[in-house]
Amino acid sequence: MASRRTFTADERGTWVPFAALLELLPRQLDAQLLRDEGLTHFDYFTLSMLSVSEHHTLRMTELASLTSATLPRLSRVVTKLEERGLVRREPCPGDRRATNAVITQDGRRKVLQATPGHVANVRDHVLDALDAEQQAQLRAITEAVLARLDPEGRTMATHRDLPA
């Protein structure tokens, strides 16, 4: 029987603050977007992925992969966005079994309207807390961890070059 390994003091000193960040940052991102635009961060991310995609359209399965969501979670969010007129579903022309999500003009306006506040929030709470060297280190650390969590490169961060 393998012995259980516990954290070293240094590992715990790294993990505990990081775990706190994983809890606090999503709340901060949601709070600003909900207050200013009535969107959760996941709503915004979904709209963003559609807005930067070719023809502003993605298969639901690809959109789920890019947003790191399960198909049922994404389907619930897309339904909510559909009800607000921000997204619509269409049959996939090349595969009758598949469904596409398409961002509407209102959805494009909404994501464009939400972007400045979101960027300011991210800068205020993350990027401005770090100097250029720390930002490069964070990028390298994040890429190393993502390579283990997403070895197939399915999420937006690992799937393709990020849009400017």
N, C-alpha and C positions, 0 to 999 in steps of 0.2 A: 504494500500500500504506500503510495507516494505521500510524503509529508506535506502538510499544508504550509505554504509560504505566506508570510505576512509582509506588509509593507515595511521597508526600512524607514527610519526617521526622515531621510531625504526624500524618499518616494512619497511618503505621506505629506511632507511639506510641499511637494509638487502637485499631488493629486487633490488634496482637500480644497485648495483655492480654485483649482481648475473645475472641480465638481460644483463649487459655488457659482462660478462663472456660467457653467452650463444651465444652472437654474435661473440666475438673475438676468442674463442677457436676453433670452427669449421674452421674458416678462416686459423688459424695457422696450424691446422692439415692438411687441404687440401694443403696449400702452400708448405709445406715440401714434402709431398708425390707426388704432381704434379711435383715439381722441380726435385726430385730424381728418381722417378719411373714412372711418367706419370699416376698415379692413384689418384683418389679422396679418401678421407677418407672412404666414403661409398663403393667405389670399393674395397678398402683394407679390410674393415670389412666383406663384402660379401665373398671375397676370404678366409678370415680367418675362417669364420663360416664353409665353405665347407672343408677347410683343416683339421679342428679338428673333423669333423663329421665322423661317421662310413662309411667306404668305400668311403670317400670323396664325398658323395652324399647326397642331401636333396631334398625332394619335394619342389617345388617352393613355395607352401603355407606355409610350415614350415620355409623355409628360409626367407620369407617375415616377418613372425612373429618374428623369432629370431633377425632380423635386424631392427625391428620396422618400416618396410616399407609397403606401400600399394603394392598390387600385380602389378598394372600398373607401379609404379616406379621401383620395382625390375625387372620387365620384360624388361624395357628399359635398365637398367644397365647390366643385363645378356646378352642382345643382343649386347651391346657394348663390353662386355668382351668376348663374343663368337667371334665377328669379329676380336679380337686380339688373338684368339686361347687360351685363358686362362680358358674358361669354355665351356662346351657343354651341350645341353639339350638332354634328352632321355625320351622315354615313361616310365612311372612307371610300372614295371612288375605286380604289384598286383592290379592296378587300371588304366584301359585304359583312364579314364578321366583326370588323373593327369600327370604332367610332372615333371621329376627330373632335377635338376641342378647338374652337375658333374664337379669338378675342374680337369683340365688337368695337365699333367706333367709340361707344361710350366707355368700354373697357380700356381702350387705348388712351382716351382722355383721362380716365381715372388714374391709371398707372403713371402717366406723365405728370399729373397733378400731385400725386403722392410722392414722387421721387425726390424732390428737393428736401422735404421734411425728413424723409427716411435717411437720405445721405447725411443731412445735418445731424441727425440722431446718432448714426453710426460713427460719424467723425467725433462727435462730442463724447460718446461713451467708450469708444474703442480706439480709433485711429489717432486722435489727438492726445491720448494718454501715452502714446509710444513715439519715440524718435524714429528716424528713417531706418537706422540699423535694427531697432527692435521690430519694426514692421516687416523688414526682410526676414528676420529670425522667425517671427510669427508665421509668415507665409511658408517658410521652409519646414517648420514644425507641423503646421497644418497639412501640408502636402505629404509629409512622411506618415502621419496618422491616417489621412484619407487613403493613401496607397494600401494600407492594411484593411481599412473598413470598406473600401470600394475598389478592389483590385481589378475589376473589369472596366473601371472608368465610366460608370453610368450616370453619376450625378453631374450637374452643370459644372461644378468646380473641377471635376476630373475628366469630363467627357470631351470637352472642346475648349478652344481658346475663349476666354471671357471677353464679351463685347466691351469696347471702350466706353 
